[in-house]
C-alpha cells in the first residue's frame, strides 16, 4: 500500500498552484494562513469581497446590539433570502390567468401540494416579505432617533426613504401573484386609490393594470415588476446606500 | 495626569450655536482650565510688556542667554528687549532664509552658514494643541462579522420555524365578480384605507402618503439642529414618536377594528377580519 500523503502535504499541494493562487489574492489568509494577529485581522477584511461593505476597523460603540439592533443588516439579509426563495418559486410559477387557463393559481396549488419543500419555501417568501417591511420600518425609526440622518448623512437618509418605498412596492406587487381572492381584491383596493392621482390618475391606473380593471394583463405586468424591475432598481439604490454609509464615515455616533 | 473635564455649560452653549463637536469639546475643556486657574488665583490672559521682560529674564537665567535647541528658544532668547519689533522680526526671517539682498528666494543657499531654515516664529506661550479625538475602533473581523453572523442565523432560524408551522394564506381562485366583504389592502396600506373613511380618496390615497413621504425625505434637510443627543432634540423625537404612534393607531384600526363594509367592529365581539 502506497504511503498516504500527510495533511501538510495535501495542504501544500492544494494551495501551491496556479489555480488556487489565481482565486485568492496575495496576502489572503487562504494563502498565508491565519494567525490571530492585528495584521491578519486586517488582511481578513481587506482580502475579502466584504471589503465592499465593511472597512477594516469599525467604531466600537456600533457593535453594541442595542445601538443598531442589526436592523439594516437584517433587512438586507431578508432581501437576499427573498431573492433566493423567489428564484426557487419562479421555477414552478407561470404568470398566466384567464378563463380556462388559470395557470398561476394552479401552479400555486402545485407548489404547495407537489413540489418538494414548495410549501416551506412559499411560506418563507411570504413571511419574510412581511418581516422585511417591518425591519425596514424599524431601521428607519432607529436611524431617526439616533439623529443619524444629520450632515453628512442627509442624502443617504433620502436614499433610505426611497428604499422604504421600494420595499413596499416589492411587497405589494408580489401580493397579486397567487391570484386568489385575497390577492386581487387587496390590489383592487390599492390601485383604486392610485386612480385618484390628480390630472393623470386614470392613465397611471390604466398602465399599471394593463386595462381598466385587474385581469390577466395586470398579472403579467406585476410579475415582471416584482421579479425584475423593482428588484433591479432596489439593488442599485442598495449599492448607493451601502457605499454612502462608508463614505459618510461609517456608523453614526457615538451619541 | 487626569483628563480635563468638559465644562458642560460652555459645551451646550457652543453646540447649540452649531459649533462642531470636536471644537466645542476643546473649548469646553479650556473653559474648565480657566475656571480652575481663576479659583487658584493664577493670572490668565495676555501678558504686559513688563511681565514679558521679566519672564524672559527668568528664562535666560534658567536656560542660558544664547543658543538653545528649539526655534522658540532661539527666537526669544536672542531678542535684546524681550520683544521684537516687526522690522527686526522681518530682518531675522530674511537672514535665516539667506536673503540679504531683500529679493525673496526659497530655500537656503549653498554658501549660507545656516544649516536649517526658519519655518515659523512661535510665541513662548506655545500654540494650542488641538488633536483630532482618537476614535475607539475595533477590527471588523472578528468583532463585527461575528455579531452580524449571529444576527443572521437568529433571523434565519425564526423565519424557518415560523414558516414550518404557519402556512401562507391561500384563498379560492380570484373572481372579479365576487367581492369579499370586507376587501382589505395589505396591512401596511391599511392605515391609508382607514383614512379613506375620513377623507376624499385623493386626499387619503395620494396627497397624504405623497406629502408624508416627501416630508420624511426632507426631514434630513429641515432639521438644522447639529446635536444628535436625545436631550438636545426633544422636539424632533416627540414629533417623530407622535407621527409613528398616529400611523400605528390607523394601521391597527384598519387591520383589527374594521369588519364587513369596512365598518367599525370590536375584534373581541365580532371576531377578526384580517389576513396577512
Interface residues (C-beta under 8 A of the other chain):
Chain A: X38 X41 X42 X44 X45 X48 X50 X54 X55 X56 X57 X58 X59 X60 X61 X62 X63 X65 X70 X73 X74 X77 X78 X81 X97 X102 X105 X108 X109 X112 X119 X120 X122 X123 X124 X125 X126 X127 X128 X130 X131 X133 X141 X144 X145 X146 X147 X148 X149 X150 X151 X153 X154 X155 X157 X158 X161 X162 X165 X168 X171 X172 X175 X178 X179 X180 X181 X182 X183 X184 X185 X186 X188 X189 X190 X192 X193 X194 X196 X197 X198 X201 X213 X214 X215 X252 X253 X255
Chain B: X135 X136 X137 X138 X139 X140 X141 X142 X143 X144 X145 X147 X148 X151 X152 X155 X156 X159 X160 X162 X163 X164 X166 X167 X168 X169 X170 X171 X172 X173 X174 X175 X176 X178 X179 X180 X183 X184 X185 X186 X187 X188 X189 X192 X193 X196 X200 X201 X202 X204 X205 X206 X213 X216 X217 X219 X220 X221 X223 X225 X226 X227 X228 X229 X230 X233 X236 X237 X240 X244 X275 X276
